Amino acid sequence: MSIKTVNLTFKYSEGTQFETKALDNINMEIKKGEFVGIIGHTGSGKSTLIQHFNGLIKPDEGDIIIEGKNLRDKSTKLKLIRQIVGLVFQYPEHQLFEETVYNDVAYGPINLELKEKEVEERVKYALELVGFDYKEVKDKSPFDLSGGQKRRVAIAGVLAMKPQYLILDEPTAGLDPAGRNEILSQIEKLHKKSKITVILVSHSMEDIARLVNHIYVLNKGKLYMEGTTKEIYSQSEELKKIGLGVPQIVDIMKELKKKGFEVNTDIFNIQDAKNEIIRVFGSNLNV
Amino acid sequence: MVSMDNNLNKNKENIIEIKNVSFRYSKDEKLALKDINLNIEKGEFVSILGHNGSGKSTLAKLINSILLPTEGEIFVKNMNTKDQEKLWEIRSTAGMVFQNPDNQLVGTVVEEDVAFGPENQGIESSMIRKIVDESLKTVDMFEFRKRPPHLLSGGQKQRIAIAGVLALNSECIILDEPTAMLDPSGRKEVMETIKKLNMNQKKTILLITHFMDEAVEADRVIVMDEGEVKLQGKPKEVFSNVDKIKKFGLDVPQVSELAQELIKSGFNISKDIIHVEELVNELCQ
């Protein structure tokens, strides 16, 4: 089972001078259980694409198929699709509105008309999944929490719907390094623990490198590249051309290679880089 | 660990002087800033780092006289920020650019937005035309002058906000996480604009940021934590304190961290590496 797009195309402001193809013939399939990243700079079509994934936007051309159901079919119930695919928007903490953390996370399940006990179970499940102590946090006002914590509450609100796919649009935007680490490690744990499929949308190459195993690169509405994290980062020149950076580590390894040293260039974290440099330059150590 | 050398240098003119400043938001809250002493020289490019809640933005708002110190005094070009008669002069001397590009543009067309400041200053309209065009050219947005702001990218919007500050003829530009909501190319655009303003127009820049790769571009880096200045100095000096910086909830550039790790493993390389080329060159020697 999967989220699949077939020749998906979408135009904004059709028929006006500002007409732009936000998505241009996209074909991709995200299988259940995967942890994938979608990267691209602003305006590349990332957000438009994920809004198709849960039926917020209907394609102009092409199809989108969620768990075997084509969103074009009249018989496909969008309400059901939105339970299957949970979407966490950018700055989701702006959507918190209840007086307590419990009420905020319970909002979705209550609207599903679940029994009180089931609602409570789901709230507990969701808050624990994003790393909170349920008892400690449930009666707090969401507005007394830090930026990173608020964001986790907002994510819990989506998880309480028990989606099979979780899409996060720029989950670390605007957070400081500590908040970024907090969110990313919780997302990582949550993927491992609940086996939920996670789709991470970001322009932060460091975030993506840390977590996902498959990357889709969008540029000007087109699927520009697709592959494993290693495959994508080995194309650093291509990525820079379309306005995306690569982690500094990738640059270091590439530069060393250019100078004629036989280093592996498919490395993107500090520990691996250190080991590789020791392997190649170790003989020069003045210990 | 607060270095004092910049106070000893009497030849240079300070555009901002912060003297024993403490601040609390309300009586029952703890101090957001504790006894800050800091001078910013005219023409200097200073970046302020610190995690959320460390007091960075509070400091910026105090300089701009949006908030007033609970204790101590702040002078912007020798004007006390408590002097309400000088309020507008203070704010046009030290203009601010905020994090969210969508919260600070008011005009329906780019050039109207940039004209907003000078119009309020009562400047004559032919002069406003000139100021607006100049400001837009400086940030490379002149060709977009007739566009509605909502059709611009984030980086372009922030450059318009910077043009708005330039139109006030601000000598000092305070930017509070101007790139936090931008993608890599937007961040690059904004950083290049900032550097250009500092180099070519000699504008004093105070850049508040979470991004270490932006902070390394400054002449001086100030690290804040719990309302205090914990570290300051040239980027090289500050970022060689990898462990300390991490303790303050901040990152160091990946290349600095890698360099430190290699030193720990016995490599004989400089402690103060902050650029990719530096590390590569040292390894290749």
Interface residues (C-beta under 8 A of the other chain):
Chain A: F18 H41 T42 G43 S146 G147 A173 G174 L175 D176 P177 A178 G179 H203 M205 E206 G243 L244 G245 P247 Q248 I249 D251 I252 E255 L256 K259 F261 I270 Q271 A273 K274 I277 I278 F281 L285 N286 V287
Chain B: H51 N52 G53 Q99 L151 S153 G154 G155 E177 A180 M181 L182 D183 P184 S185 G186 H210 D213 G249 L250 D251 P253 Q254 V255 E257 L258 E261 L262 S265 G266 F267 N268 V276 E277 L279 V280 L283 C284
